[in-house]
Amino acid sequence: MRKSEQIKFVFRNMCNEGVIETCILKGFDIMEFSIFLDETGDHGLSYIDENFPLFLLCGCIIDNENLRLIEAEINSLKLKFFRTTEVVLHSRDIRKCEGVFQILFDMDIKRRFYEGLNYILSESTYSLIGSGVHKERHIKRYGKSAGNPYLLSLSFIVERLVFFLDRYGSDSSVHVFVEKRGKREDQQLLSHFNSICDKGTYYVSGTRIRNRIKHFEFQAKRDNVIGLQIADLCAYPLARHIINPKEPYVPFELIQNKIDTDSKGRYMGWGLKVFP
């Protein structure tokens, strides 16, 4: 994170007294972020799970300084419960107490683990952008021309990522990290990303996207990338909320205020896109 020159600006406060106020913005930062992308649900359109008919791609945006803090807290949690930092936090395995998370069958350990994890998720500084595709509605509306839910979601997230960065000045930038899925799927995703950077989207030009996104990289789950694990942990609660918005769900309530919002504090259609 680099410091730019001190910026001063003066504005007239149009209040009844006609007072002129001077505001000095010190130490304006050129912000550098990372966004970590992970999904929940099946992106295929040939099969629709009645209980989970949604595909959702979750983007977790963290500035470099807070990323180091989150990594330290997550590794401390891992050491406390597993005596190693090599454990990869995976939402499904945690919920079902599978693999190394079988220790969560012990209700006291489970309570203490969730207390620690929930504290990190609720108190850490990061932002979320999610894009969900209702697969059945998607097929009914677009038929054989229905696009790949993963690629659609990536386009929506890139758009909203640019809008997010706009608020941090013209020099703010981001590095994109995506979890590997398979050679064919990764190549398809990379080709789509390159197309977005070249042609832009409906709302954002390719030039704006290229000016913001400085790096795009695939990472394997075994690489133990903390940012991808945070995205994974947040993806399922976002999807559950979209599927059953009236159902209370504590994991969603913990991260609800992390979802990016518009100027009026609304996240639906902004930090949380549902299509169609």
C-alpha positions in Angstrom: 0.0 0.0 0.0 1.6 3.3 -1.1 1.0 6.8 0.1 0.1 9.5 -2.4 0.6 13.2 -1.9 -1.6 14.9 0.6 -4.8 16.2 -1.0 -6.6 19.3 0.1 -9.9 20.5 -1.1 -12.3 23.2 -0.1 -16.1 23.1 -0.5 -18.9 25.5 0.4 -21.3 24.1 2.9 -24.7 25.2 1.6 -26.3 25.5 5.0 -28.5 28.3 6.2 -25.6 30.1 7.9 -23.6 30.1 4.7 -20.5 28.8 6.5 -17.5 27.9 4.4 -15.8 24.7 5.6 -12.4 23.4 4.7 -11.7 19.7 4.6 -8.2 18.3 4.5 -7.9 14.6 3.4 -4.5 13.4 4.7 -2.5 10.4 3.6 -4.9 9.3 0.8 -4.0 5.7 0.0 -3.6 4.0 -3.3 -5.4 0.9 -2.4 -4.4 -2.6 -3.5 -6.8 -5.4 -3.1 -7.1 -9.1 -3.7 -10.3 -10.8 -4.6 -10.7 -14.6 -4.0 -13.4 -16.4 -5.9 -15.0 -19.7 -4.9 -18.4 -21.3 -5.8 -21.2 -23.3 -4.3 -23.6 -25.4 -6.2 -23.3 -27.2 -9.5 -22.8 -24.9 -12.5 -24.1 -27.5 -15.0 -27.6 -27.0 -16.5 -28.3 -30.7 -17.3 -29.2 -31.4 -13.7 -31.0 -29.3 -11.1 -31.1 -30.2 -7.4 -34.6 -29.4 -6.1 -33.1 -28.6 -2.7 -30.3 -26.4 -4.0 -31.3 -25.1 -7.5 -28.8 -22.3 -7.4 -25.2 -21.8 -8.5 -23.4 -19.0 -6.7 -19.9 -17.5 -7.2 -18.6 -15.6 -4.2 -15.9 -13.0 -4.3 -14.1 -12.0 -1.1 -12.3 -8.7 -1.4 -9.5 -7.9 1.1 -6.9 -5.2 1.0 -3.3 -6.3 1.5 -3.0 -5.2 5.1 -6.1 -6.8 6.3 -5.3 -10.0 4.4 -2.2 -10.5 6.5 -4.3 -10.0 9.7 -6.9 -12.5 8.6 -4.3 -15.0 7.6 -2.7 -14.8 11.0 -6.0 -15.2 12.8 -7.1 -18.2 10.7 -3.7 -19.9 11.2 -3.9 -19.3 14.9 -7.3 -21.0 14.9 -6.0 -23.9 13.0 -3.1 -24.4 15.4 -5.4 -24.3 18.4 -7.7 -27.0 17.1 -5.6 -29.1 14.7 -2.0 -28.3 15.8 -1.0 -27.5 12.2 -1.8 -24.7 9.8 -2.0 -27.2 6.8 -5.7 -27.9 7.4 -7.8 -26.4 4.6 -11.1 -25.0 5.9 -13.9 -26.3 3.6 -17.5 -25.3 4.3 -19.0 -28.7 3.4 -16.5 -30.7 5.4 -17.1 -28.5 8.4 -20.9 -28.7 8.2 -20.8 -32.5 7.8 -17.9 -33.1 10.3 -15.9 -35.0 7.7 -12.2 -35.6 7.4 -10.1 -33.7 10.0 -13.3 -32.0 11.1 -14.6 -35.2 12.7 -13.4 -33.6 15.9 -16.5 -31.4 15.7 -18.6 -34.4 16.7 -17.4 -33.4 20.2 -20.0 -30.7 21.0 -17.7 -28.8 23.3 -15.0 -28.6 20.6 -17.6 -27.7 18.0 -18.9 -24.9 20.1 -15.4 -23.4 20.8 -14.4 -23.9 17.1 -17.4 -22.1 15.8 -17.0 -19.3 18.3 -13.5 -18.7 17.1 -14.3 -19.0 13.4 -17.5 -16.9 13.7 -15.6 -14.2 15.5 -13.0 -14.0 12.6 -15.7 -13.9 9.9 -17.8 -11.3 11.7 -15.0 -9.0 13.0 -12.4 -9.0 10.2 -12.3 -6.3 7.5 -13.3 -7.6 4.1 -16.1 -7.2 1.5 -18.2 -9.7 -0.3 -19.7 -9.7 -3.9 -21.9 -12.6 -4.8 -23.6 -13.7 -8.0 -26.3 -16.4 -8.0 -28.0 -18.0 -10.9 -31.3 -19.7 -10.5 -30.7 -22.5 -12.9 -34.4 -23.5 -13.5 -35.5 -19.9 -14.1 -32.4 -19.4 -16.3 -33.3 -22.4 -18.5 -37.0 -21.4 -18.7 -36.2 -17.9 -19.9 -33.3 -18.6 -22.3 -33.8 -22.2 -23.3 -31.0 -23.6 -25.4 -29.2 -20.3 -25.4 -28.9 -20.2 -21.6 -25.3 -19.3 -20.8 -22.9 -21.1 -18.4 -23.8 -19.9 -14.9 -20.1 -19.7 -13.8 -19.2 -17.5 -16.7 -22.2 -15.3 -16.3 -21.4 -14.9 -12.6 -17.8 -14.0 -13.3 -19.1 -11.2 -15.6 -21.4 -9.9 -13.0 -18.7 -10.0 -10.3 -16.1 -8.2 -12.5 -18.6 -5.4 -13.1 -19.3 -5.0 -9.4 -15.6 -5.3 -8.6 -14.9 -2.3 -10.8 -17.7 -0.3 -9.2 -16.2 -1.2 -5.8 -12.7 0.0 -6.7 -14.1 3.2 -8.2 -14.8 4.3 -4.6 -11.1 4.0 -3.7 -9.7 6.3 -6.3 -8.5 6.0 -9.9 -5.3 4.2 -9.0 -6.8 1.4 -6.9 -6.3 -2.1 -8.3 -6.9 -5.7 -7.6 -5.4 -9.2 -8.0 -7.8 -12.0 -8.8 -7.4 -15.5 -7.4 -9.7 -18.3 -8.5 -9.8 -21.9 -7.1 -8.9 -24.5 -9.7 -11.6 -26.8 -10.8 -10.2 -28.8 -13.8 -8.0 -28.2 -16.8 -10.9 -27.8 -19.3 -13.0 -25.7 -16.9 -10.1 -23.4 -16.0 -9.3 -22.9 -19.6 -12.9 -22.0 -20.4 -12.9 -19.5 -17.5 -9.7 -17.9 -18.5 -10.9 -17.5 -22.1 -14.0 -15.8 -20.8 -12.1 -13.6 -18.5 -9.8 -12.5 -21.4 -12.9 -11.8 -23.4 -14.3 -9.6 -20.7 -11.0 -7.7 -20.5 -11.0 -7.2 -24.2 -14.6 -6.4 -24.9 -15.9 -5.3 -21.5 -19.4 -6.0 -20.2 -22.8 -4.3 -20.8 -22.0 -1.7 -18.1 -18.1 -1.6 -17.9 -15.7 -1.1 -20.8 -12.7 -3.4 -21.3 -10.4 -0.5 -20.7 -11.8 0.2 -17.2 -11.5 -3.5 -16.4 -7.9 -3.7 -17.6 -7.0 -0.6 -15.6 -8.3 -2.2 -12.4 -7.4 -5.9 -12.6 -3.6 -6.4 -12.5 -3.3 -10.1 -12.1 -5.4 -13.3 -12.6 -4.3 -16.6 -11.2 -5.7 -20.0 -10.5 -4.9 -21.7 -7.1 -5.4 -25.3 -6.1 -7.3 -26.1 -2.9 -4.1 -27.9 -1.6 -2.3 -24.6 -1.9 -4.1 -23.6 1.4 -4.9 -20.1 0.3 -6.7 -18.4 3.3 -8.5 -15.9 1.1 -10.1 -18.7 -1.0 -11.1 -20.5 2.3 -12.9 -17.3 3.4 -14.7 -17.1 0.1 -15.7 -20.8 0.4 -17.0 -20.3 3.9 -19.1 -17.3 2.8 -20.5 -18.7 -0.4 -22.9 -21.2 1.1 -24.6 -18.8 3.5 -25.1 -16.3 0.6 -26.7 -19.0 -1.5 -28.9 -20.2 1.4 -30.2 -16.7 1.9 -31.1 -16.4 -1.8 -32.9 -19.7 -1.8 -34.7 -19.0 1.5 -34.5 -15.3 2.2 -37.1 -15.4 5.0 -35.4 -18.2 6.9 -33.2 -17.1 9.7 -29.6 -18.4 9.2 -26.9 -17.5 11.6 -23.9 -17.9 9.2 -25.6 -15.4 6.8 -26.3 -13.0 9.6 -22.6 -13.1 10.6 -21.5 -11.9 7.2 -24.5 -9.9 6.0 -22.8 -6.5 6.7 -19.8 -7.6 4.6 -21.8 -7.6 1.4 -21.0 -4.6 -0.7 -23.9 -2.0 -0.9 -25.0 1.0 -2.8 -25.0 4.5 -1.3 -28.3 3.7 0.4 -27.0 0.6 2.1 -28.8 -1.9 -0.2 -27.0 -5.0 -1.2 -29.5 -6.9 -3.4 -28.7 -6.2 -7.0 -25.5 -4.6 -6.0 -23.2 -6.7 -3.8 -25.5 -9.7 -4.2 -26.7 -10.2 -7.8 -29.4 -12.8 -8.5 -30.0 -13.8 -12.2 -32.4 -14.0 -13.9 
